[in-house]
Amino acid sequence: MLKTFRIGGVHPPENKLTAGIPIEYLPVPPNVVIPLSQHIGTPAIPAVNKGDHVKVGQVIGTGKGFVSANIHSSVSGKVSKIDLATDSGGFKQNAVYIDVEGDEWLDTIDRSREIKREISLSREEIVKRCLESGIVGLGGATFPSHVKLTVPSGKKCEVLIINGVECEPYLTSDHRLMLEKGEEILVGVSILMKALNVSGAMIGIENNKPDAIARMTELAAASFKGITVHPLKVKYPQGAEKQLIKALTGREVPSGKLPLDVGAVVHNVGTAFAVYEAVQKNKPLFERVVTVTGKKVSKPGNYMVRTGTPLIKLIEAAGGIPENTGKIINGGPMMGKAVSNTDVPVVKGMSGVILIPAEESVRKEIEPCIRCAKCVSACPLSLEPYLLMTLSEKSMFERAEKERITDCMECGSCSFTCPAGRPLLDYIRLGKSTVIRMARERNLK
């Protein structure tokens, strides 16, 4: 019987239209806008000035504080300015604008195709390299990886879990990485094992990717001791940390706690590949695979793209914006958010871009809640979404906090399953952000 988590979950249409399409390298654009905050935590501080010439892989933003990350140039050229830029969420943030001149990389980056398997760096050196290389979680959360690899005193990592689930509909960037860069990923997993001082790692992959399961299982069994591959039942949101830990180990992360509190650390397969490139090739994180897809897209695919590339360049590579497109989504259809401007830059956390036809992007008419409890049954965290929406709508934030609104992972299962078309997730996001702000203000007193 295939493993899965026990509580809640849904099964939206998969629409993995690009699963069989190999990764294509996108040409370098004539100019890029590289935001200085592409991670959870404090934005990086500019490390270059207007008029400076930079090379591919050069640090242009220095992480400030422990929970932060370095930002590197994805191109070579001249810094035209350091100014505010609008990100995919519509917010303004500092960014480095670079006019591209050629494609000159730092000499320290190993650009050979040879797979380097021998790990020469120590545990401490691995963590330092990840810090210097700006490695963050590429599953969407963009949490700085060096922080996850720094286990606090009094705690111990007992098992490393690698997330190859990719449960969001449409997205296939992780799937293609496992097929095309499987050996590099497994070396990256071995590096993470060494950094965390664990002897075993479990790779979870949903059963709708049989080719990736077979490929990773074959590679792991042949040469990578302690790494096992586990097929999982297809069920959303299996890729969430707490649900994946439950599915693979049976351990349950309590409310308000972290995976490390049950002895687990979770990294995405894309992150493992980035760690391989950083440690074995001395290559910072300045490019990633992005799925561009949609039912009407003429050339959907999986594209290796440099950070800072305008989103429109990525869309043009996939055939352009189809007529009658209603929304362009950054991320998957369940947790992603609509973008209003196609000039926003590609960043480290952008795993996919979905162009939704107009007829599928219109919300249902909102009807009264009849307390059918479908949203409760679908919630993987045993919350009561209908109640959390009502509390947020009526500004009853103290009660919402008591009802564990901050536990919500914003997976969208409640909104997906609601027969009344209630905007549950929208109101819960509003309430959650307000409660978090209230808690911070309390702590400052």
N, C-alpha and C positions, 0 to 999 in steps of 0.2 A: 504493500500500500504506500502511495506517495505521501511524503511528509507535507504538512501545512500547519498554519496556526489555527487555533480552535474557535475563537470568538469573532463573529462578524465577517465582513468581507463581501465583495460582489464580483461579478464576472462580466465586465463591459465587452462589447465587440472588440476583438484584438486589432484588426486592420493593420497587420504587420506587412505593409505593402512593399517595403524595401529590404526585407530580410535576406533576399537572394542577390542583392546588388553590392558588389565590392566597393571598398572605400576608394574615393577619388580625391586627389589632391587639388585643392582650389588654387588658381594662380594668385600671386601676391598682388594686392590692389595698389593703385597709385598713391593712396594716402590712408592712414589709419588714425583712429582715435582710441587710445588705450586708457580706460578708467583706472584710477588708483585705488579703487575699492572693488575687488572681484572676489570677496571672501567675507565670511562672518567675522566680525571683530572690527578693530580700529583701522581706518583707511591708511594706506601707505603714504609716506612723505615723498614729494618729488626729489629725485636724485640727479636730475638734469636741468638745464636751463634753455631758454629760447636761443636758437642758433647752434646748439651742440650737435655734433654728428654722432650717431649711435650705430651699433652693429646688432645683428640678430643675436638675442640671448643676453644682451647687456642689461644690467639693473637700471631701471628708470624710476623706480619707486621703492623706498625702503620701508619694510614693515615696522610699525610703531607699537611696541609692547609685545607681550607674550602671545596674545590671541590676535594675530595679524599675519600678513604674508607679503613677501617681496613681489614686485611687479617687474616684468622683463619686457624689453622691446621684442616684438615679433617680426620686425623688419629692420633694414638698414636705411639710413637716410638722415635728414635734417629735422630737428625739433622746430616746428614752426611757431608753436606757442604752448603754454600750459594754461588751460582755461576750463570753465565749467562745460560739461556735456550732459545731454539727457540720456539716461539709461533706459532699458526696456520697460522699467516700471514707471517711467515718466518723471523720475526724480533727477535733479541736477547734482552732479558731483564732479570733483576735480579730475581732469584727464590730461594726458600728454598727446598732443597732435604732432604727427610725424609725416613729412613728405618723403615718399620712398625714392631711394636712389640705389638701384642694383639690388643685390641680395647677398651681402657680405656677413658671414657668420663669425662669431668669436672663435679664435683658433683652439680654445680649450674644449670645444664641443666635438665629440667623436661622431662623425657623420657616416661612418661605414655601416654596411648592412650586417656585418658579423654579429651574431648573438653572443654576448659575453655572459657566461654562466658562473664563473668563479667570483665569489663575493669577497673582496679584499678589505672593505671598510669595517671598522668596529661598530658596535651598537651605537656608541656616542657619535661616531662620525657619520653614520647613516642618518640619525636624527638631525644633525647639523646640516648635512647636504640637502635634506628635504626642506629645512628652514630656508637655506640660502636659495634654493631653486623655486620657491614659491608654490610648493605642492599643496593643493587643497583637495577636498573631497569632490570628485567629479560626478557623483550620483545626483547632484542637485543642491545639496546643503552647503557646499563650499567651505566646510570647516577646516581650518589649517591643519594639515596632516601631522606636522611635528608636535602639535599639542596632544593629539591622540596617541602618539608614540611615546610620550613622556608620562609614564605611569607614576602617579603620586605615591609618596611614602605611605606605607600601611595598606596599599592595595596591590593586587597582582592580576595580571592577565593570564587566564588559563587556556583560552581558546581564541584563535583568530578566525573570524568569519569573513569570507569574501562574497560580496553581493554581485552575482551575475544574473539576477532575477529579471530586471528590466520589465516590470509588470505593467507600466503605463502603456496603453494602446498606442499604436503607430510607431513608437520609438524603437530603433534597431541598432543604434551606434555601439552599444555594449556587445550585442550579438555578433556584429561584424568584427569587432576587436578580438573576441574570443576565437573566431574562425581564422582570422588573418594574423593575429599577434599572440596566439595562445602560449607559445614557449616563452616569449618575453614577459607575458603576464605572470606565468608561473615562477620565473626568476624573481619578478617583483614581489610575489607572495613570499618566496623564500627570504627575500631581504626584509620584509615586514616581520616575518617570524623571528629573524635574528634580532631585529630592533626591539621586539617585545619579549624576547627570551622565552618563546614557546616552541614546543616540539611538533605541534600539529596545526593544520588549518583546514577548514571546511568551506568548500565552494558550493553555494546554492544556486541552482539554475532551474528555471521553470521548464516544465515538460513540453512546452510548445517550441523548444529549441533543441530538438533531438540531435541535430548535427553538431551544435556547440557542446552538448553533453558528451557525445561520443569523442569529439576532438580533445576536449580538456581531460576526459577520463584516460584516454590513450596516452597523452603526454605525461600526465601526472604519474600513472602507473609505471611508465618506462624509466623515468629519471628523477622524480621529485618525491623524496621520502617524506612521509608525514602529511602530504596534501591529498585530500579525498574530495571527490565530486559527488554531489547529492542532488538527484532529480527531485523537483518539488511540484506539487499539484498547482495547476494554473488557477490563481486566485488573487485578486487585487485587495489590499495593498501589501502583497507578500514581500516587496522590496523594502518596506519600512524596517528600521533597525529592530524595534521591539518584536515585530511579527516574525522577522527572519530568525532572530535568536530563539524565539519560542518554537518555530518550526524545526530548526536544526538541533537544538539542544534540550528542549523542554523547559528551559529556564525562563522565568517570567520577570521582567524588569518592573519593579514596583513604581507606583505613581511618584513623580518627582525625582526619580533616580536615573542613573546613567547605565549603559551597558556594562561598564567596568565594575559596577556594584554587584553584578552577578558573574564577574570574571571573564567578560567577553569584550572584544574590540572588533568593530565592523568597518571594513573598507570596501569600496567599490572596485570592480575589475578595471575600470578606466584609471582609477587612482593607482592601482597596482602597476599598470603599464607606465604611468607617469613616474612612479618611483623607480622602476627599472631604468628608464631613460635618464633620470636625474643621477642615480647612483652609479650605474654602469657606463653611461655615455656622457655624463656631466652636462646634460641638456636640461635647462630650466623649462618650466611649464609655460609655453607661449602659443601652443596650438592644441586643438582637440578635434575629435570626430563629432559632427553634428548631423543628425538626420533631418532632411528637408522633404516633406511629404504632404499628402492630401489626395483625396479621391479624384480631383480634377487637375492635379499637377502633372505637367507633360513629361518631365524628366526627374521624378523623385529619386533620391539617392542618399548616400552617406558620404559626407565630405569632410576631409581633413582641412581645417581652416585656421588661419592665424588669428589670434585675438586682436581686437581693434578693427577688424574688417567690417565695413558697413553691411548690415543685414541684407540690404537690397542686392549686393553682389552675390550673396549666397543664394538668394531667391532667383536671381537671373540665371545662375548656373543650373538651377533645376527647371528652367523653362519660363521663368517669369511668373507674375501674378495672374492666375486664370480669371477670366471674366466671371462675374457673379460671386466673387470671393467675399464672404461676410465678415470673417475675422482671421487675423494672423495670430497664432498662439505661440508664445515662447515657452517651450516645455511640452509636456503631455496634455491631453484633453482633460484629465482629471484634476491635476494640480497646477497646470500651467496658467499663465495669465496673458490676456490679449495685449498686443503692442499697438500703439497708435501711430508710430512713426517708423518707417522702414530704413531710416538712416542711422538707427541706434547701432552701437558696435556689438560684435560677437565677443562674449566674455567666457571666462573659464567654466562658469556654471551652466552654459547654454548647451543642453544635450539634444534639443530638437526644435524644429520650427514646423508648425502645422498650418496649412492654409485650408480653412474650413469654408465650404460652400454656404452661401447666404441662407439657403433653406434649412441648413443644419445648425446655424448659429443663432437662430431666433429662440429666445426663451419661451417656455410655455406660459400661458396666462396663470397668474398666481391664484390659487383657490384656497379656501379655508382649510386649516388642519383638522382632520377628523380623528386624530390620536390613533392612527392605525398601527403605529409603532414599527413601521418598516425601517425607519431611520435608526431606531434603537437596535434592531436586529442586525443592521448592516454595520454599525459602528464597531471597529476592531478594538476599541478601548473601553467598551461598556459605558459610554456616555449617553446622555439623553439629548440628542441634537435639537429636537423640537423645543425643549425647555430652554436650552442655551440660546436659541434664536430669539425666543420670546423675551428672555431676560435682557439680552443685548438690545433688542428693539425698544424696550421700555427703560433702558439705561439703569437697570438693576444690577450694576457691576459687582457689588459686594456679594450678592447672592450667586452670581455667575462664578465668582472665584471659588466659593464654597462647593459649587457643583463641578469643580475641576475643569473649567474651560481652558486653562493653560495646558492641560494634558493633550488637547486636540492636536493632531498632526496635520490637519487640513487636507486629508486625503480625498475628500469629496464624495465618499461612499454614500453619505446621507442624502446629499442633493441628487445624486444619480438615481437613487432608489425611490425618492419621494413622488408619489402619484399626483400630488397636488401642485407640483412645480414650485415648491417653497424655496426661496433663496437662502437655505439654511447655512451653507458655508460662508456666504457673504457676511451675514450678520455675526456668525461665530468668529470670523476673522476680525471684524470690528470690535467685538467684545473682548476677544483675547488680547489684542494689541492695547486696548484701554486698560485692562486688568494688569498687564505687564508694566505699563507706564505707572499705574497707581502703586504697584509693589516697589518699583524703583524709587519713587518719591518717598515712600515710607522708610525705605532703607537709608535715605540721605538725611533723615531727621535725627 
